[in-house]
Amino acid sequence: MSLNPSKGNMYDFITHTFNTVKGTCPHGYTYCYMRRFGEQKPVRFDAKELKTDLGARNFIFVGSSCDMWAEDIPNSWISETLGKCREADLDAFLFQSKSPWRFEPWAGSIPAGSILCTTVETNRTYRNVMGICPTPWSRALSMANLSTFRRFVTIEPIMDFDFDALVELVKRCEPEQVNIGADSGGNHLPEPSAEKVRALIDELQKFTTIARKTNLARLLK
C-alpha cells in the first residue's frame, strides 16, 4: 500500500498522512472535519495499513482522521502503529491528540524526533460543541510532562476565550509552534473578536512561533 499525500491545510510541512485507526472519533466534538464526509463507521483498526510503505524524507501525520490516542482506543492498536513507525527508521512524524496524557506511557516507543501536539481551542469548556472531549486545561497540563519531545499546540478552530487564561494554558505546553485557525466548516461556534485574536497573537509571539492558517483571515477582517 502507498501513503496518502496530505491534502488538508492543517500543517504546511506535512507531506503524507497515515491512519491505522479509522471510523467515528470517540471524542464526539461537533466540529470534527470528518463529519463533512458523511456518517463514519464505528472506530476500528485497519491492519491492512501496516503494509504501507512509509518511504523516506516524508513528514507523516499519524492519526489525522481519527484520534488514535483517545481514551477508548486499545493499547494494542497504538502499539502496532508505533511499531510500524519505528520500522520505517524515520524521525519525521506528528502525533496529535485531545488526550495527550496517553503519550506519556508510550514515550519510549514514539520515534525520538516526533512532534507531539494537542488542540487548545479555548480555555473554556463548551460542552455543547466539545462533546466528551477532555477539557483544555487537562490537555495543557499533560503536555507539560512531555519535555523530551518537540511540542506544538493548535488553536483551531479558535473559540471565544479568556485572554490571560488561554495564554497561561499555551505557556504550560511550552510549544515550539502554535497554529491558529478559524472554523471553516460553518459550525456556528462561539468565536472571538478580531481584536482579541490579534492581541492573543501578539502575546503568544513573545515566547513561541505563530503559524496563521489562511482561514483565520475571516476573523481578522
C-alpha positions as CSV (number, residue, x, y, z in Angstrom):
1,M,0.0,0.0,0.0
2,S,1.1,3.6,-0.6
3,L,0.9,6.6,1.7
4,N,-1.8,9.2,1.3
5,P,-0.5,12.6,0.2
6,S,-1.5,15.3,2.6
7,K,-4.4,17.3,1.0
8,G,-5.6,19.3,4.0
9,N,-4.3,22.7,5.3
10,M,-3.6,21.9,8.9
11,Y,0.2,21.9,8.7
12,D,2.1,23.0,5.6
13,F,5.1,20.8,6.4
14,I,3.2,17.6,6.4
15,T,3.7,15.5,3.2
16,H,1.6,12.5,4.0
17,T,-1.0,11.0,6.4
18,F,-1.1,7.5,7.8
19,N,-4.2,6.2,9.5
20,T,-4.4,2.7,11.1
21,V,-7.3,3.8,13.4
22,K,-10.4,4.7,11.4
23,G,-14.1,5.5,11.9
24,T,-16.0,7.7,14.3
25,C,-13.7,9.6,16.6
26,P,-14.6,8.7,20.3
27,H,-14.4,12.4,21.4
28,G,-17.7,13.4,19.7
29,Y,-17.0,17.0,19.1
30,T,-19.4,18.7,16.7
31,Y,-16.9,20.5,14.5
32,C,-14.8,17.4,13.5
33,Y,-13.8,17.9,9.9
34,M,-14.5,14.2,9.1
35,R,-18.2,14.9,9.5
36,R,-18.2,16.6,6.1
37,F,-17.6,13.2,4.6
38,G,-20.9,11.8,6.0
39,E,-21.6,9.3,8.8
40,Q,-18.5,7.4,9.8
41,K,-18.3,3.7,10.6
42,P,-17.6,2.6,14.2
43,V,-14.0,3.1,15.2
44,R,-11.8,0.2,14.2
45,F,-8.2,-0.9,13.5
46,D,-7.3,-1.3,9.8
47,A,-4.5,-3.9,9.9
48,K,-4.0,-3.6,6.1
49,E,-2.5,-0.2,6.7
50,L,0.5,-1.9,8.4
51,K,1.6,-2.9,4.9
52,T,2.0,0.7,3.8
53,D,5.4,1.8,2.7
54,L,6.2,4.9,4.8
55,G,9.0,5.9,2.4
56,A,11.9,8.2,3.1
57,R,12.2,12.0,3.6
58,N,8.5,12.2,4.4
59,F,6.8,14.1,7.2
60,I,3.9,12.0,8.2
61,F,0.8,12.9,10.3
62,V,-0.1,9.7,12.0
63,G,-3.8,9.5,13.0
64,S,-5.0,12.5,11.1
65,S,-8.6,11.2,10.5
66,C,-9.3,9.8,14.0
67,D,-7.6,10.4,17.3
68,M,-5.7,7.2,17.8
69,W,-4.9,8.2,21.4
70,A,-8.4,8.7,22.6
71,E,-9.3,7.1,25.9
72,D,-11.2,4.1,24.4
73,I,-8.6,3.2,21.8
74,P,-7.0,-0.2,22.8
75,N,-3.3,-0.2,23.6
76,S,-2.7,-2.9,21.1
77,W,-3.7,-0.6,18.2
78,I,-1.3,2.1,19.4
79,S,1.5,-0.5,19.9
80,E,1.1,-1.8,16.4
81,T,1.0,1.6,14.8
82,L,4.1,2.8,16.7
83,G,5.9,-0.4,15.8
84,K,5.3,0.3,12.1
85,C,6.6,3.9,12.5
86,R,9.8,2.7,14.2
87,E,10.4,0.1,11.4
88,A,10.5,3.0,8.9
89,D,13.5,4.5,10.6
90,L,12.1,8.0,10.3
91,D,12.0,10.7,12.9
92,A,9.6,12.9,11.0
93,F,6.2,12.1,12.5
94,L,3.5,14.2,14.0
95,F,1.1,12.8,16.6
96,Q,-1.8,14.9,17.7
97,S,-4.4,14.1,20.4
98,K,-7.0,15.7,22.7
99,S,-6.0,13.0,25.2
100,P,-2.2,13.9,25.4
101,W,-1.7,12.1,28.7
102,R,-1.7,8.9,26.7
103,F,1.5,10.0,25.0
104,E,3.5,9.6,28.2
105,P,3.3,5.8,28.8
106,W,4.5,5.4,25.2
107,A,7.3,7.9,25.3
108,G,9.9,5.1,24.9
109,S,8.1,3.8,21.7
110,I,7.4,7.1,19.9
111,P,10.3,8.0,17.5
112,A,12.6,10.4,19.2
113,G,12.3,13.3,16.7
114,S,8.5,13.2,16.6
115,I,6.3,16.3,17.2
116,L,3.6,15.8,19.8
117,C,0.6,18.2,19.5
118,T,-2.6,18.9,21.2
119,T,-5.6,21.2,20.5
120,V,-6.4,24.1,22.8
121,E,-9.2,25.9,21.0
122,T,-10.1,27.9,24.1
123,N,-9.6,27.9,27.8
124,R,-13.4,27.5,28.2
125,T,-15.4,24.3,28.2
126,Y,-18.2,24.5,25.6
127,R,-19.8,21.1,26.2
128,N,-22.4,21.7,23.5
129,V,-19.7,21.6,20.9
130,M,-16.8,19.7,22.6
131,G,-18.9,16.6,23.4
132,I,-17.0,14.3,25.8
133,C,-13.6,15.8,24.9
134,P,-11.1,16.2,27.8
135,T,-11.0,19.8,29.0
136,P,-8.4,22.2,27.5
137,W,-6.9,22.5,31.0
138,S,-6.3,18.8,31.3
139,R,-4.7,18.7,27.8
140,A,-2.3,21.5,28.6
141,L,-1.2,20.0,32.0
142,S,-0.5,16.7,30.2
143,M,1.7,18.4,27.5
144,A,3.9,19.9,30.2
145,N,5.1,16.4,31.1
146,L,6.4,15.7,27.6
147,S,9.5,17.9,27.7
148,T,11.7,15.4,25.9
149,F,9.7,15.8,22.7
150,R,9.1,18.7,20.3
151,R,5.6,20.1,21.2
152,F,3.1,22.0,19.1
153,V,-0.3,23.5,20.0
154,T,-3.1,24.1,17.6
155,I,-5.7,26.7,18.4
156,E,-8.2,25.6,15.7
157,P,-11.0,26.2,15.4
158,I,-10.4,29.1,17.8
159,M,-13.4,29.8,20.0
160,D,-14.1,32.7,22.3
161,F,-11.7,32.7,25.3
162,D,-10.5,34.5,28.4
163,F,-7.3,36.2,27.4
164,D,-5.0,35.6,30.5
165,A,-6.2,32.0,31.0
166,L,-5.6,30.9,27.4
167,V,-2.2,32.5,27.3
168,E,-1.4,30.6,30.5
169,L,-2.6,27.3,29.1
170,V,-0.5,27.7,26.0
171,K,2.6,28.6,28.0
172,R,2.2,25.4,30.1
173,C,2.6,23.4,26.9
174,E,5.9,25.1,26.1
175,P,5.2,24.8,22.4
176,E,7.8,25.2,19.7
177,Q,4.9,26.4,17.4
178,V,1.3,27.4,17.8
179,N,-1.0,27.1,14.8
180,I,-4.1,29.3,14.9
181,G,-7.1,28.9,12.6
182,A,-10.8,29.6,12.4
183,D,-13.8,27.3,11.9
184,S,-14.0,26.5,8.2
185,G,-17.0,24.2,8.4
186,G,-19.8,26.5,9.2
187,N,-20.4,25.0,12.6
188,H,-21.7,28.3,14.2
189,L,-19.1,28.2,17.0
190,P,-18.7,30.9,19.6
191,E,-15.9,33.0,18.1
192,P,-13.7,35.8,19.5
193,S,-13.5,39.3,18.1
194,A,-10.7,40.3,15.7
195,E,-9.2,42.5,18.5
196,K,-9.0,39.5,20.9
197,V,-7.3,37.3,18.2
198,R,-4.8,40.0,17.3
199,A,-4.0,40.6,21.0
200,L,-3.6,36.8,21.5
201,I,-1.2,36.5,18.6
202,D,0.9,39.5,19.8
203,E,1.2,37.9,23.3
204,L,2.0,34.4,22.1
205,Q,4.7,35.7,19.8
206,K,6.7,36.7,22.8
207,F,7.5,33.1,23.6
208,T,6.7,30.9,20.6
209,T,6.4,30.9,16.8
210,I,2.9,31.5,15.4
211,A,1.6,30.0,12.2
212,R,-1.6,31.6,11.0
213,K,-3.9,29.4,8.9
214,T,-5.4,31.0,5.8
215,N,-8.9,30.6,7.3
216,L,-8.1,33.0,10.1
217,A,-8.4,35.9,7.7
218,R,-12.2,35.7,8.1
219,L,-12.0,36.6,11.7
220,L,-9.4,39.3,11.3
221,K,-11.4,41.4,8.8
